[in-house]
């Protein structure tokens, strides 16, 4: 859904009120999604997932973090090597 809204945002003149309203809508939806994940979904996963699955998910998170952020930062903080190493 957010990707669709971002695609629509790209087509709107950034100097208009419509653009600011669309951006506010996207920000609000993203904040709500993050709240849901951090407040309920993530604690449930931490409590219920077996260790091997937690480890796999941690490695996948690190891979995605590295894809979009600086190289080496996440693995050093987490102390978990990337799946490719």
HUSUL-V381231 format. One record per backbone hydrogen bond with DSSP energy under -1.0 kcal/mol. NH is the residue of the N-H (numbers start at 1). CO is the residue of the C=O. If there is no record, write none. Layout:
# HUSUL-V381231
nh,co
NH,CO
NH,CO
This chain:
# HUSUL-V381231
nh,co
5,1
6,2
7,3
8,4
9,5
10,6
11,8
12,9
16,13
20,16
21,17
22,18
23,19
24,20
25,21
26,22
27,23
28,24
29,25
30,26
31,27
32,28
33,29
34,30
35,31
36,32
37,33
38,34
39,35
40,36
41,36
42,37
44,40
45,41
46,42
47,43
48,44
49,45
54,50
55,51
56,52
57,53
58,54
59,55
60,56
61,57
62,58
63,59
64,60
65,61
66,62
67,63
68,64
69,65
76,72
77,73
78,74
79,75
85,82
